[in-house]
């Protein structure tokens, strides 16, 4: 899983130039001075800036007293020199500009070198050239320049090995051995910062710096955000809260918001008051202040737990007490599962079918011998073997589709294996009876009909589930998707002429399915009309609402949901009448502007322009459209983080604290590949906070690790 190399490019106007130069998510575009590309990666320095500012890259900027040959020779001798407007500067000092623990009395930066303002002096050209040589040599041997070189060198000695350990999901204890290996290869790795504790500190520092730059960017520009949370249990059996953020940072071209992992919080308990307190504390830690949240916190999404969406004292209710216009949304994927579960409980025959699949799963998942036998039968019939799992359980419906598909495609192999095992004298009488009963079950007409029916239904439901899980799915789109699917199920309840169920009906007439003879047995046959009608009704009651409550369409919450969807549809030109009145939709635009805390008058003006052109969204309407697409419909991102947490917090790292797991998740899944990792910014911020570098001399150096030390201990 690659979470947020996922967060890719969105173009925004630079609101604050001083901010842009410090953001991890900003890169200056070489073609458009007004455009920056937000990329969530390690590189906070613009590599193109380095090449553009370097005098050795631009022959037109060097001093006029030099020839081209002189200029190239000078660049080879002093590669750190940069030129601008025929004046010299120091690229190394510009990058560092903070000595921190390296600073001692009498050492200071030469402003003329950091500002690229070193000029010539003298009457003749010879004197001017000599003055530049003297100034450059004097700066090269200065203590300030030497200290800056040491700071930049430190990034290669320690930060990169730490990044490798984090990105490759290795334990912190690998660092001392990696350091020793680099020493054996002839590299100078310094004296300190070689321990596993140093590795953890550096990894946490990188994660904190990255988070700060991204969240500061969002806060500085007042972007609207949605918060997604879900509860999880770590490997150490601690209850944690996964927090993700969705924000739309695009004010130009792109339309998709960004969704990224923010924090992993260890919960003291699972009470709603505690969750709210710790959630707001975490948001405040990352500079999302109460004032910012009042204006920009527009949506909160969670699962169906009672402590989350309880009407009287749930997390959603407590948050709306603090932020009255906050939209509380119960994850659509979870609600889809609840709707399917309602159908299972309502329609006769489904539970019998589900129980048989549980038996198949237990038969093959717990016995390598049985699984190998089924594979052999599939190979004999030249069939692709597919694993059989459980259906209609706590997992999402897409996994149930895989199990139904496996039985449908491996039906002939299943029959062959059951038949062989029922006649195998090496098996016990109980086992042979089990296989014989299973063979009789799958050759009944009702089983084949039920299999085809669920194959059709789960194909439809799986497509909905996967669509809702996409990060780019917006609330209006999900509403239209559900409405369309309800109509499809209502139509299928009247007639079922195509698909796998039709193929099963043909088998009923011929009493043969995939070359296997069937026998009549309609004892547990599912009524397809009742089944599809139940699906349509439960989708309507569960999905067309803000919460998961099984309520009628006339309830107060359903009415509010319908009214809110009508407001959003005003922004969709496809929903406009053929002849649009000049004041069409203005009341809805005003209501949405008040809900999302956006300038009402500007939005109305922008909407009037939008009605005129119908194709290009005006700039003064974009804040409203961005707020709408920031609304989330699913907490699937949190579910992805659960899988990621199991990878990061593995058996070799089972003693990690939750805060360290959070830092590792951030670097590994929000960060870019190692080939794009540039550690300059993190080295500078590390040193500026008073932390020591690897070659610091006023401390005890770490003892080298040798095989004798590991096996026999130190003397």
Buried (B, 14 or more C-beta within 10 A) or exposed (E): EEBBBBBBEBBBEBEEEEBBBBBBBBBBBEEEEEBBBBBBBBBBBBEEEBEEBBBBEBEEBBBEBBEEEEBBEBBEEBEBBBBBEBBBBBBBBBBBEBBBBBBEEEEEBBEBBBBBBBBBEEEEEEEBBBBBEEBBEEBBEBBBBEBBBBBBBBBBBBBBBBBBBBBEBBBBBBBBEBBBEBBEEEEEBBBBBBBBEBBBBBBBBBBBBBBBBBBBBBBEBEBBBBBBBBBBEBBBEEBBBBBBBBBBBBBEEBEBBBBBBBBBBBBEEEEBEBBBEBBBEBBEBBBBEEEBBBBBBBBBBBBBBEBBBBEEEBBBBBBBEEBEEBBBBBBBBBBBBBBBBBBBEBBEBBEBBBEBBBBBBEBBBEEEEBBEBBBBBBEEBEBEBBEBBBBBBEBBBBBBBBBBBBBBBBBBBBBBBBBBBBEEEEBEEEBBEBBBEBBBBBBBBBBBBBBBBBBBBBBBBBBBBBBBBBBEBBBBBBBBBBBEBBEBBBEBBEEBEEBBBEBBBEBBEEEEBBEBEBEEBEEBBBBBEBBBBBBBBBBBBBBBBBBBBEBEEEEEEBEEBEEBBEBBBBBEEEEBEEEEEEEBBBEBBBBBBEBBBBEBEBBBBBBBBBBEEEEEBBEBBBBBBBBBBBBBBBBBBBBBBBEBBEBBBEEEBEEBEBBBBBBBBBBBBBBBEEEEBBBBBBBBBBBBEEBBBBBBEEEEEBEEBEEEEEEEEEE
